[in-house]
């Protein structure tokens, strides 16, 4: 999602606004990529929250999404890999 936008911008192509479903898929994939079963849930959530600060501000103008992410304390109940199966 992010790198595709950068490539489109560099090629001079119009940028596509991601849908909520796109963002949800990205968050799930991010969670799967940066978390480890060896780390506590709190540490895993903090890792994802740090990453979301970069993409979350562009999701909605009212910043409701990033506000909710910043207040998250537990991991999602299902990861992106579970939703894909």
Secondary structure in CASP SS format (residue, H / E / C, confidence):
PFRMAT SS
TARGET T0000
AUTHOR 0000-0000-0000
METHOD secondary structure of the structure
MODEL  1
X C 1.00
X H 1.00
X H 1.00
X H 1.00
X H 1.00
X H 1.00
X H 1.00
X H 1.00
X H 1.00
X H 1.00
X C 1.00
X C 1.00
X C 1.00
X C 1.00
X C 1.00
X C 1.00
X C 1.00
X C 1.00
X C 1.00
X H 1.00
X H 1.00
X H 1.00
X H 1.00
X H 1.00
X H 1.00
X H 1.00
X H 1.00
X H 1.00
X H 1.00
X H 1.00
X H 1.00
X H 1.00
X H 1.00
X H 1.00
X C 1.00
X C 1.00
X C 1.00
X C 1.00
X C 1.00
X C 1.00
X H 1.00
X H 1.00
X H 1.00
X H 1.00
X H 1.00
X H 1.00
X H 1.00
X H 1.00
X H 1.00
X H 1.00
X H 1.00
X H 1.00
X H 1.00
X H 1.00
X H 1.00
X H 1.00
X C 1.00
X C 1.00
X C 1.00
X C 1.00
X C 1.00
X C 1.00
X C 1.00
X H 1.00
X H 1.00
X H 1.00
X H 1.00
X H 1.00
X H 1.00
X H 1.00
X H 1.00
X C 1.00
X C 1.00
X C 1.00
X C 1.00
X C 1.00
X C 1.00
X C 1.00
X C 1.00
X H 1.00
X H 1.00
X H 1.00
X H 1.00
X H 1.00
X C 1.00
END
